[in-house]
Amino acid sequence: ARGERLDLMRALAEALGGGVNDGLAEAMALYDRIGRAAPERSATWWLAQLRRLQILDRVGRSTDAIGPRVGRLRAIAPALGGPQLAAAFLELAARHE
């Protein structure tokens, strides 16, 4: 049941995050919840980490924290959740060095 709730929260967060900025605050809150609830280093956890940073980038808030956060995530797991996610993480980090 817990995994199903995480899937539903992720689907809602993806829908909100893909729209206009009005839904981004709610999407960010959902990704925070998902990041705390999902098993660390799971695919869901990695996606939540990435989406939180992408939202910060999109709205231009706390962008000085993006590069260091990616660095901390790389220290946890250099693969950054796999090739597709790693490319997105590294792109964000490069923009905010």
N, C-alpha and C positions, 0 to 999 in steps of 0.2 A: 504494500500500500504506500509506503514511504517513497519508493521509486516512482510510482505512478504520479504522486503529488509533485515530485520534482520535475517530471516530464511535463505536467500541465503548467507548472510555474514557468518552466523554460519556454514553452510554446507561447504563453502570454507575454513574457518578457521579449521574445523575438518579435512578436507582432507589434508591441508597443515601441520597441527600439528601432524598428524599420520605418516608422512613420515620422510625423512631424515632431518637433522638439517638445510639444506638450506632453507626450507620453514618455519622454526619456527619464524624467525623475522617477516615475513609477517603475519603469524598466530597470533603472539602477537599483532601486530598493529590492526588486525581485531578484536581480543577480546577486545582490549582497546576501539575501536569504538563501539562495541556491548555493552560493559559495560556502556558506557556513554549514549547510545541511548535507551537501554531497560529500562522499568520501574523498579525502584529499588525493589529488593526482588522478582522479577518475576523469573520463571524457567530459562529463557534465561539469565538474569542478574547473577544468581547464577552460571550457567555453565560457563559464561565468567570469573567470579572471580576465579573459580577453575582452568580453563584451563590456565589462566595467571600464576598462582602459579606453576602449573605443568610444564609449559615451563621453568620458572626460575629454577626450580629444575632440570629439564633435562639438561639444558645447564650449570648449576652450577654458575649462575649469581644472585647477590643480594639475595643469600639464607638466609642471616641473617635477611631479611625482611619477610620471609615466616611465621615463628611462630607468630610474632607480628601481621601480617595481619590477620591470622586466628583468633587470639584473638579479634581483632577489629570486624571481621565479626560475631563472636559468641556473642559479646556485642550487635550487631544490632539484631540478631535473633539466639538464642541458637540452633535451629534445623538445622542451616546451609543449608537451602534449601531442606531438606528431608534426609531420612536415607542413601540412596546411596551416595549422595554428601557429607553428613556429614562424612561418613566413610573415603572418600578420603581426605577431608580437615584435619581430625584428624590424618590420617596417615602421611600426609605431615608435619603437625605441630610437630608430635612426632620425625620425622627425623631431624628437624631443631630447636630443643629446645636449 
